[in-house]
Amino acid sequence: MRALRWRRTGIFVAIQLTAFLLVGGTARAATWVPPQNLSWYWQLQGTVDNRYGAAAYDIDGFDNGAAEVATLHAAGKHVICYIDVGTWENWRSDAAQYPSSVLGSSNGWPGEQWLDIRQPIVRQLMAARFQMCQQKGFDAIEPDNMDGYENSTGFPLTGQDQLSYDEWVAGEAHSLGLAVFQKNDPDQASALEPYFDGALDEQCNQYSECSSFAPYLHAGKPVLNAEYSVSASQFCASDNAAGIMGAVYSINLDGSAYTPCWSGNPGFTPLASGSPAALPPPTAGGAGPTPNMGIYVGSLTERHGWVSVRLRCPQARSYCDGTVRLSLSRSNRRSIALGTGRFRFRGRGMHVDRIRLTRKVVALLARMRRVQVLIEVVAHDGAGRSGAATRTARLKRAH
């Protein structure tokens, strides 16, 4: 996932061939050359949903074994291995091998700390992770958290330190016959493009940075874009026009939502999608959820430890009440609760619910560059109907 930014198939036939890429001045063999129009599916939590006709699957390298990779290969898909290359994760099977000297500041998530990517031992341990991906049969690597230099890591990392490490990541992957994607870090895309086989970015439309990956498109390489808070109707036309392979996913990357921008693959059956903030319509006889519960927010602002969320129940019966919960959520991490509020208002008007954040939470948010918040609402009305609504929004701090 995008470090501290919360971020923190048309029928396409991929022809397998061997190409030689110039990496660090040395010819490296990469078995798979991803096509620019690469349809893809991304899931990092839960049992992998193998129903989709996407040409490539991006899944967690630790949590999935050779059997899952073989199953996807048998279905004619290439498989990308998700690996974190920038932070230490205390739940991974190799966590004990990292000396304390390379562990830096927390990046805001329990059990996760930035790594000193300048140290040789970090490269040795990452090389072992890449070998694990190769041994399981993966075709490519998605190296996460490649932008430590932009964050408070506890180490004096520079942009050049990051470039040196990222170029090594690409070279090491290629030396094992694996393709490799640049993950996020749009600011260095021009410098990194010659070393990588494509790019995977989160929310490039929401953060207005899609154009940063133009060097990959000009080189005929794929740019994969995942959006969490923007509806497909708001960005797919621009992604398609640019040649970017965009799709809407659940922010938890658990397979619960998937709406791709491309079309035309007869084997592809996308999940039904709708407004992430809307509840299902009411059923006959008044049973079922409160209809059209709305969470009206473009972005949230934290002021002196308070965050306001605007709510509306346009078809509520006599009153609407319930709870609203804010949390930080990341695709392959558990969520962190920020605060909870309770609301009750009469009729169908707009209601503003103010949620108090603790000092500890405010201090946590202050260390983060960009924050994406998950808003969850459980509502009831006077007719005994109930339901839930969710959406995500960027959280800003008032100056």
N, C-alpha and C positions, 0 to 999 in steps of 0.2 A: 504494500500500500504506500501511498504517497506519504513520506515521512513528515509528520506534523503539518500536513496540509489537508489531510482527510480526503485525503484522497485514500494518512500518518499513516447455398453459399452463395441472382445470376448464377449460373452453374460455373464453378471454377474447378479446373482439374489441375492438381499439383503434380508435376512430373518430377520424380525423384532422380537426382543426378548428383555427380560429384563436381564441386567447384573449388578453385583455389583462391583464397582471399589473402590479401597482403595485410598482415597484422604485425605491427611492431617491426616491420622490415623483413618478416619471415613468412614464407608461404605456408598456409595452414589449410588442412582439408576439412571442409564442412559438408557432411553427407547430404543434409537437407538445405535447399535454398528456398526459403519461404517466398511465395509469389506476392506481388503487391496487393492483389485482390484476395486476401486471405480471410475467409469466413472463419469465425472462432467462437468458442464457448469457454467461459471462465468460471470455475467453481473451486473454492479453497476449503469449504467446510461441508461435512456430511458425505453420505454415499453419493458418488458421482452419478449424475443422471446421463445415461448414454443414449438417450432417445434422439438427439439432435443431429441434423445433417451437416453441421459445421465441419469444415475441413481440418481444423485443429482444435484440440482440447488443451487448456491450461489448467493444471491441477497441482496440488501440494506434493512436493517430492518426498517428504518424510512420511506423510499419511497414506500414500498409495504405493502399492507394490508392483512387482513385475507382472503379476497376473492382470491387474487393471490396465496397465499399459498394453499388454498383449491383446486384451479384449478390444481396446480402442483401435489398435493396429489392424485387427481382424476386420473391423468395420471400415477400414480404408482411411483412418484418420492419422494425422501426425499429433504427437503428444509433447507438450511443453512442461518442463519441470520448474515449479515455483520454489525458489530458494532465497532466503534472506542473506544478503552479503554485507549489510551495513550495521546490523545490530545483533547483539547476543540475546538469545531467548532461553530462559532457564528451563523450559519444558522440553527442549529438543534432546534427542538421545546423545548428542555429542557435547552438551553444555559443560560437562565437567572438564573438558579438555582445554578450555579457554583460561589462561592465567589471568589473575585479577589485574595485572598491569595493563591489559588491553581493554578492560571494561571501563567505560566512561560514564557520563551522566545518563540518567533515565530519560527516555524520549517521551515520557508521559504515560507509558503503559506498564502495568505491574509485570515484573519479571523480565523486562526488556531494557537493555542498555546499549548505548552507542559503542561501536568498536573503534579502536585506533587502527585504521586501515593502513597506516604506514608501517606497521610491524610485520616482519616476515612470518611469524607464527600464524597471523590471521590468514595470510595467503595459503599457508600450508593446510590449514583446517578447511578453508573454502575449496581448495583443490580436491580434498577428500569428499566434500559434499558433491562436487561436480562428478567425481568418479562414481558416487552412489547413483546419481541420475543416469549416467551412462550404463552402469551395470543393470539397472532396472529396465533399460531399453528406451529411455526417453530420446526424443529427437532434438530437443532444444532446451534452453534455460531461460527463465525469467528471473533475473537477479534484482531483488527488492532493496529498497533503502540505499540507493546510489547517490544520495544528495546530502550526506552528513555535513559537508563543508558549509551548507547553508543554515545549519542548526547549531545549537549550543551543546556540543558533544562532550565537553570536558577536555578536549584536545585542540591544539591550534591548527586545525586542518585548513588547508588552503584549496582554492579551486584547482591548482596544479596537482596537489596531493590526490584530489578526487579523480582528475583525469588520468593520472598515472595508474591508480588502482583500477579504474574502470577499463582502461585499455588492457591491463593484465587480465581482468575478468574475461574480456572478449577473447584474448589470445589463448587462455587456458581452456575455455569452452571449445574453441575451434581445434585445439590440439587433441581433444578427445573425440572429434568428429561430431560435435554438437553445434547447432546453430544457437545464436544468442540475441536477445532483444534488449535494447536500452529501456530501462524502466524510469519513467518520469524524467526529472531534471531537464526541462526544456531549455534552460539557459545555456547548456553545453551541448545541445544537439548537433550543432554544426561541426564542432570539434570531434564528437564521438561517432558520427555517421559512418566514416570510413572503416570503423572497427566492428560495427554491429550489423546484423542482418535485418533489422527492423526495429521499431519502437513500440512500446506499450505505454500509454499515458492515461491517467485518470482525470476526468472532468476537464478536458482541454477546452471545451466550449464554455463551461461555467466560469473558468478562470481566464478565458480569452487568450489562450496560448497555443491554439492548434497550429497557427502559422509557423511556430518555432520549429515544427517537425518537417517543414517543406524540404530540407536537404534530403531526407529519406525518400520522399515522394519523387523528387527530381532524379534520384538514383535508382528508381524503380523498386524500392523496398517498401514493405507494408508498414503502415502506421495504424495501430489498433487503439481505439479510444473507448473507454468505459465511462458512462455517465450514470449518476445515481439520483440526482435531484431534478434533472431537466427531462421533460417528456420527449419522446421520440419525435413528435410533431414539431418541436421547437428547434431541433438541431440536425435531424437526419438529412434534410435537403442540402445543408451546407457541407456536411461530412461527405455525402455521396458526390457532390460537385467537386470537392477537393481530392477525392480518391481515398479518403480516410474510412477505415472499416469501423464504424461506430455501433454501439449497442447500449441499451439500458440494462443495468443489473441491479439487484438488491445490494445495498451497501455492505451487507454481511457476506456477499458472495457465497451463499449457501444453496443456490439453485432455486430460490423461491420466486425470482423474477428474471426474465430474459426476453428482451424485445430488440432484435437486431434491425439495423437500418437497411441492409441489403435484402434482396428478394430474388426469386426465380429458381431456387433450388427445389426441385419437386420432393426431395426427401426431408425437407426442413419443415417442422411444425412448431412455430413459436408458441409460448405460453400466452394465454389470454392476458391482456394488460388493460389497465385503466388508470384513473387518477390515483396517485399514491395517497391522496388525502381524502378520498371519498369512500363512504361506506356503501355496501350493496343496497339496492332499492328495497323498500318494504315489501313484505309478503302479504297476501290477502288476509283480511280479518284482523289486521293490526299487529300480528306477530312479527318477529324478526327484528333486525337492528334498527336503531334510530337512523332515519334516512338523511343522506347528504350532509353528514357532519363535516364541517369545513375547518381546516386549519389554515388561516389566512396569513401568510408570512413570506416575504421575499428573502429577508435575512433577519437574524435576531441581533439585538444589541444588549450587551451587559453593561449596566450602569450601577456603580457602587454596590455590586453584589446582587443585583436584581435583574431578571430577564422577563420580558413581557411577551406573551403569546396571545394572538387574537383568535378567538373561536366563534363559531356560529352554527346553530342548528336550525336551518331554514324551514324544516318541516316537523319540528318537535311538537309534541302535544302538551300544552300548558307550561311545561318547564323542561329544562335540560340540565342535568348535573353529572358529575363524574370527576375523574382525576386526569391530570396531564403530567407526563414524566419526560424529563430531558436526560439524555445520556450521550456520551461519546461512543461511537461505534466504529469499528474498523473491520475490514473484510475478513481477516483471518485471526481476529482477537476477540475476546469477550468484551462486552460493553462496560463502560464505567458510568455509574449513576452520577448525575450532576445535581438534580433536585426534583422535587415533586410538589405539585400544587393541587388544590381541590377547588372546583368551581360549581356554582349553581346559579342559574339565571332563568328568568321567566320569559315565556314567549319565544320568538324566533330571532331576536335581535343579536347584535354583535356583543361579545363579551371579551374583555381583556383580562387575562389571568397573569398575575405577577408571581414569579417563582424565585424564592430566596436561595442563593448559593452560599455555601460555607466559605470561610476564609481559605481553607485548604483547597477547595475547588477553584476559587478565584486565583490563587497562587499557581495552581497547575495550568490554568488557561493562559496566564501571563507568560508562560515559558513556550507557548506554542505559536507558530507562525500563522497558520490558518487552521481554523477549527470547524469541523462539520458535526452538527448536532442531530441526533435522532429524536423526533418529537412523537410521543405515543399518547393517544387519548382514548380513554374508556368512558363512554357516555351512556346515560339512561334518560328516558323521558317519562312524562306523566302517564303514558299508556302502558308502561311496563316493558317497553322495548329497549334493547341494549345492543351495543356494538363497539367497534374499535376503529380507529383511524391512525395512520402514521404518515409522516413525511420527514424529509431531511432539509436542513437549512444551514447556511453558513452563519457562524456566530462572530460578531465583531465586538470590539471593546470601545466604549465611548471615550473620547479624549477629554 
